[in-house]
Amino acid sequence: MIYLVLSCDLAGNRPLGVENELRGPEMPVILPPEILADLLSWNERMGEAVLADAETSSAIARLNVEGENLASHIASIVPGGAKVRYLKE
């Protein structure tokens, strides 16, 4: 069982990390290409929403729901099992 954290990475493209560890240059688990694409797309959109004007609260709320769903999906597909904690913006 691996413990992961999913959160927006404003400085790069590593929104997924191992709990209580610094994020390295690689994803901590191998993800199917379509899930990886969804994850990176979500990270980019969330980063834009966080850095935008104050009128983005509804966008951030929608992206938080999407992030929670991604966390659940990633947890279900990691070989050997994973718990993925999602950090809301």
CORVEN-V519590 format. One line per field, one symbol per residue. ss: DSSP state (~ for helix, > for strand, _ for the rest). psi: psi as a letter, one per 20 degrees, with the letter a starting at -180 (. if undefined). Layout:
ss: ???
psi: ???
This chain:
ss: _>>>>>_________>>>______________~~~~~~~~~~~~~~~~~~~__~~~~~~~~~~~~~~~~~~~~~~~~____>>>>>___
psi: pqorpprpnhiblmiprppkqqpaiqqiqpqqhhggggghggggggggghiarijjhhghgghggggggggggghiippiqqpoppoq.
